[in-house]
Amino acid sequence: MNTFTIVFLIALVISYSIQFWLSMRQKSYVLKHRDSVPQAFSKSVSLAAHQKAADYTIEKSKLGDIDSIVGIVFLLLLTLGGGISLAFEFWSGFDLAPMLASLGAVATIYLVMTLVEIPTSLYQTFVIEEKYGFNKNTLKQFFKDQALSIMLVLVIGMPILALILWVMDSIGSLWWLYAWAILMFFSLLMSWLFPTVIAPLFNKFTPMEEGSLKQRIQALLERCGFSSNGIFIMDGSRRSGHGNAYFTGLGNNKRIVFFDTLINSLDEEELEAVLAHELGHFKCKHVIKMLAASAVMTLISFAILGWLITQEWFFTGLGVQVQSNAAALLLFMLVSPVFTVFMQPISAYFQRKFEFEADEFATRNAKAGKMISGLVKLYEENASTLTPDPLYSAFHYSHPPAAIRIAHIEEKMQTA
């Protein structure tokens, strides 16, 4: 057995053991606190709502465990089981240019992976979400979304992949630097195009009607010195009962988007406070910082791949006999998460730090009390548990747990 095969298997066991252990802690912790609303929420959240959130969290976690097991099995089948080699050998049997054969193999693996994930997505949507009153989707809409997502990957992603593979084949040892630049440019372009080209393929975006809410939001934007390409209401209720609000786009193509479910859940001052929080991410330059961090990590990843691609053991140790640039790229994308589990708490830490900073910005530009009441409503209506396991949340939560987040806002209210 190749030494790297042993390293890979050990890393796989460690990585998923950590994930299953954290999941076990989460389910146990949430269940332990199921029958008592935390003191900080005793006057604002009912016991029934708290128990609903606990049960919802536990069921999603159990499904996540099953999904992880499926992921492990499928990863082993693709690598050591010979799945990737089989795909490349199959396409090499046709009278195609090497580039087209490589693209066909990668597309085949992508399609199979997508099909494997559909059963858990169906169960999540039509069993768990349905059980807790969130699902508004239909089977027709579900499969339409799946087909559209696949089409977009094939129509947009395959040409970019072809360009990167051409660079890998043609540029020389520094191909990874050019490939990184291409991917960064493409990512920025997609971020700019997403609000007006991609997102409308899935949802309807209606400009917010004139009225007191729009006036309040425009006044907030003026106070904060923020310009956007419009304020829109998204028909999120067509698929789900969950509510949200977000900014999307870059440069002069930025949009403010409210889910229609959120508009129906919060009052105008609460919506203003939630929007002020989202504005805080832009004013604190979190978007730029995240883009910069992503660019650095992507550059490092490409540099590592640039070395690995010259090492025979990288291919043979993962069960791939066909040594090609496309196979190396595919292997790296599939296997790197196994070796980078330690990055999760680091990433989550900085994301939670950004959330605290955005909350602070919101308390300075909107009513902090309304920020709190709006958050409580969102936690309750989205059935987000108020009692996550601290260690699990440190690994997986991009937002601080409810009690910690609200206590931070209240502290800022007192010092303001």
Buried (B, 14 or more C-beta within 10 A) or exposed (E): EBEBBEEBBEBBEBBBEBBBEBBBBBBEBBBEBBEEBBEBBEEBBEEEBBBBBBBBBBBBBEBBBEBBEBBBEBBBBBBBBBBBBBBBBEBBEEEEEBBEBBBBBBBBBBEBBBEBBEEBBBBBBBEBBBEBEBBBBEEEBBEEBBEEEBEEBBEBBBEBBBBBBBBBBEEEEEBBBBBBBBBBEBBBEBBBBBBBEBBEEBBEBEEBEEEEBBEBBEEBBEEBEBEBBBBBBBBBBBBBBBBBBEBBBBEEBBBBBBBBBBBEBBEBBBBBBBBBBBBBBBBBEBBEEBBEEEBEEBBEBBBBBBEBBEEEEBBBBBBBEBBBBBBBBBBBEBBEEBBBBEEBEEBBEBBBEBBBBBBBBBBEBBBBBBBBBBBBBBBBBBBBBBBBBEBBBBBBBEBBBBBBBBBBBBEBBEEE
